[in-house]
Amino acid sequence: MASIKKLLIDSLDDLDKAQLKRFRCYLRDDYKFPASGLEEADVLDTVDKMVEREKQEGAVKITLDILKKMNQNQLAEELEKKLKVKKAAVDSKAVDVDYSEFSNTLKKLLKQDYEKILDGNSHQNTYLTDIYTDLYIVKNHTGGVVNEHEVRQMESNRTATEDTSVMCKDIFKVQRDTGRQNRKVLTLGIAGVGKTVSVSKFILDWAEGKENQEIIFIFPLAFRELNLISVNRSLMGLINKKFFGSENQLSSLPKEEGKVMFIFDGLDECRFSLSFKNSEGFTDVTKETSVDVIITNLIEKNLIPSALIWITSRPAAAHLIPPEHIDQVTEIRGFNDDQKEKYFTRNSKPDMSERIISHIKRSRSLHIMCHIPVFCWICLSVLQPLMMTQENLQSIPTTLTGMYIYFLLSQMKQMKAKKQSDNLPQSFEDVVLKLGKLAFTQLQKGNLIFYKEDLEECELYVDDGIVFSGLCTQMFQAEKPVSGRKVFSFVHLSVQEFLAALYVLFICKNRKTNPFPLTLGDKLKRTFKKNSLVDLHKTGIKNALKSKNGHLDLLLRFLMGLSLESNQNELKDLLPSLNITAEDLRQTCEYIKQKIKKSVSSEKSINLFHCLNELNDDSLITEIQEYLNSEDLSGQDLSSGQWSALVFVLLMSEETQEMFEMQKYRRSDEAVIRLLPVIRNTRRAL
Ligand SMILES: Nc1ncnc2c1ncn2[C@@H]1O[C@H](COP(=O)(O)OP(=O)(O)OP(=O)(O)O)[C@@H](O)[C@H]1O
């Protein structure tokens, strides 16, 4: 345990040069320390001088007093907390509690709970160590628009050059270079990128005695579970009930620094408010209170000041924790290119993995999406059976929509077999359309997690076993009930977006209605005109462009992809005879091009290019490729639409990912601004 002197040094180390100078001035003026020798004193000398003259207790008092005078209240508070912990540790030594038996019981329980996972939510448990592939995790999330759509974030991934990568098992270890240890870490990552898997691996390694053995207790408390606790509990009561089977087993926790760890997975799923401003400074671990008070006070270090805290979250919810309560932010970026290949190699036979990898590399969209582990799992479950049967080679999907259609079809096969054996009343098509309705209505509201009532609004009844008897279990999941209330979600946000698009098309065809919110103008037009597919496309595009965080972007891409005849053929049971004509598609493509030319933001126009890609229209791209092949790349005479096309082509090029020769284009300020998404996405900009 750090000495008092070390605690003082650590505090003053956080002051910059000017602040340290002010600190010394206070010492001189208010505490009459002799000026000689003080002027040039560094942190060590300053602390030495205080302890020499005032002894440890006096030095602490003076330090706290001056820090407060300097308005360094946060530093003063932290120092006070550390001193409290130290005092408690000294006190507890007198009692000398032996926690080893409880620690071993907890390890046994967590080993059982975490050694197997539902891989990508297949209904079979898989050993975590069998599938686990290292992920690319970086220190210091670099900021940016955090509520941007998750797939778009992936595609405009930020530059890798300034990141320091970190292994998940090392996140809480003392850092060799600085000697510091992170106490409170927030790990961000988009849906399906591996946050829960990372946390699980950390816990399993600890429970198996492999890593981080200086920690005595790790208590994983996922927000999904915490949401369901509606009665007041004390922290000790909560821990005892969840981990030791009754309310009164473990009576205290170790007070020494870093011996207890709390892991709060899935902040984005938190359904109660976390109020840090009005926090009451709740310090009693045996007093009952609401769950939000326990969590905020743990994070604020009022409850167990010595505890390590690890919170994971999708980026959009990161703001729920004020930055001053976090020592280190890390970001899980998913698999890098090597890790993607390792994933496929680990999870399929050697000749199969080679074929899968080369297939994915051929399609830029698929290759990009494979940064997300859960998408790798979807690819694996689609491509493996397809590639096993030689004659299917022609029909192996190369577009995003194609991949999801095959995913759906593979589910259909399994479900039909299951339906026969279980004699279930509803058809696959019915269930998928109901899930589609749920997907669409909840996506419009920005919801990714649902409750029983939400399902019932779409005529999906949990109790009649249709959804959970093996039907849909790979697309839709229910969480373990903790106190009777189940939570549901799609296995990945992209699956929700795909089913939503399917539903939109179905509604347009069958009920001749347009499920998107319509503007007044659209409504008026509709009274005079019959509802056409082109109108549906147009309102879809308008709504997606209106969305601030791009929550309809992927739905739009799927909507376009599903409108192609070739894709329709695969889905004739679900979407019979949509009667889409070449003229319809031409009109939609023209409309998209107009929108691109009107210079929407670069992210939006990139998505519109993806839509054109799904519709097999590459005319703008060909135009720009000719320009790229020409000698003069000064970039002066490009129209707005051409600029967008250029950015799209460059983003989709593997070469640009590695290196981008900006100097070829840098003749105008406009070029620099326009090409920003490319610069952000490349590893090396020249
Ligand atoms: N490191 C990994 N190695 C192998 N597979 C992984 C890894 N990480 C994730 N996966 C796969 O991706 C799936 C989703 O991962 P996980 O549940 O950890 O995502 P998440 O980031 O917590 O997503 P969400 O925000 O939706 O909760 C896993 O079930 C697994 O199939």
The ligand as an SDF file (V2000), in Angstrom:
LIG
                    3D

 31 33  0  0  0  0  0  0  0  0999 V2000
  -13.1520  -11.9600  -29.2240 N   0  0  0  0  0  0  0  0  0  0  0  0
  -14.0450  -12.6890  -29.8900 C   0  0  0  0  0  0  0  0  0  0  0  0
  -13.6980  -13.8730  -30.4400 N   0  0  0  0  0  0  0  0  0  0  0  0
  -14.6180  -14.6000  -31.1200 C   0  0  0  0  0  0  0  0  0  0  0  0
  -15.8970  -14.2420  -31.2890 N   0  0  0  0  0  0  0  0  0  0  0  0
  -16.2970  -13.0830  -30.7630 C   0  0  0  0  0  0  0  0  0  0  0  0
  -15.3890  -12.2480  -30.0410 C   0  0  0  0  0  0  0  0  0  0  0  0
  -16.0500  -11.1570  -29.6360 N   0  0  0  0  0  0  0  0  0  0  0  0
  -17.3180  -11.3020  -30.0740 C   0  0  0  0  0  0  0  0  0  0  0  0
  -17.4670  -12.4540  -30.7390 N   0  0  0  0  0  0  0  0  0  0  0  0
  -18.7140  -12.9320  -31.3970 C   0  0  0  0  0  0  0  0  0  0  0  0
  -19.6110  -11.8300  -31.5160 O   0  0  0  0  0  0  0  0  0  0  0  0
  -20.7980  -12.0480  -30.7280 C   0  0  0  0  0  0  0  0  0  0  0  0
  -21.2210  -10.7400  -30.0710 C   0  0  0  0  0  0  0  0  0  0  0  0
  -20.2340  -10.3120  -29.1360 O   0  0  0  0  0  0  0  0  0  0  0  0
  -20.5940   -9.4930  -27.8170 P   0  0  0  0  0  0  0  0  0  0  0  0
  -21.8780   -9.9890  -27.2510 O   0  0  0  0  0  0  0  0  0  0  0  0
  -19.4180   -9.5070  -26.9280 O   0  0  0  0  0  0  0  0  0  0  0  0
  -20.8180   -8.0520  -28.4190 O   0  0  0  0  0  0  0  0  0  0  0  0
  -21.1140   -6.6930  -27.6380 P   0  0  0  0  0  0  0  0  0  0  0  0
  -20.0770   -5.7180  -28.0450 O   0  0  0  0  0  0  0  0  0  0  0  0
  -21.2680   -6.9510  -26.1700 O   0  0  0  0  0  0  0  0  0  0  0  0
  -22.4930   -6.2900  -28.3090 O   0  0  0  0  0  0  0  0  0  0  0  0
  -23.7760   -5.5130  -27.7340 P   0  0  0  0  0  0  0  0  0  0  0  0
  -23.4240   -4.0590  -27.6320 O   0  0  0  0  0  0  0  0  0  0  0  0
  -24.7980   -5.7820  -28.8100 O   0  0  0  0  0  0  0  0  0  0  0  0
  -24.1290   -6.1360  -26.4140 O   0  0  0  0  0  0  0  0  0  0  0  0
  -20.4320  -13.1580  -29.7590 C   0  0  0  0  0  0  0  0  0  0  0  0
  -21.5640  -13.9240  -29.3890 O   0  0  0  0  0  0  0  0  0  0  0  0
  -19.4270  -13.9790  -30.5510 C   0  0  0  0  0  0  0  0  0  0  0  0
  -20.0950  -14.8330  -31.4570 O   0  0  0  0  0  0  0  0  0  0  0  0
  1  2  1  0
  2  3  1  0
  2  7  2  0
  3  4  2  0
  4  5  1  0
  5  6  2  0
  6  7  1  0
  6 10  1  0
  7  8  1  0
  8  9  2  0
  9 10  1  0
 10 11  1  0
 11 12  1  0
 11 30  1  0
 12 13  1  0
 13 14  1  0
 13 28  1  0
 14 15  1  0
 15 16  1  0
 16 17  2  0
 16 18  1  0
 16 19  1  0
 19 20  1  0
 20 21  2  0
 20 22  1  0
 20 23  1  0
 23 24  1  0
 24 25  2  0
 24 26  1  0
 24 27  1  0
 28 29  1  0
 28 30  1  0
 30 31  1  0
M  END
$$$$
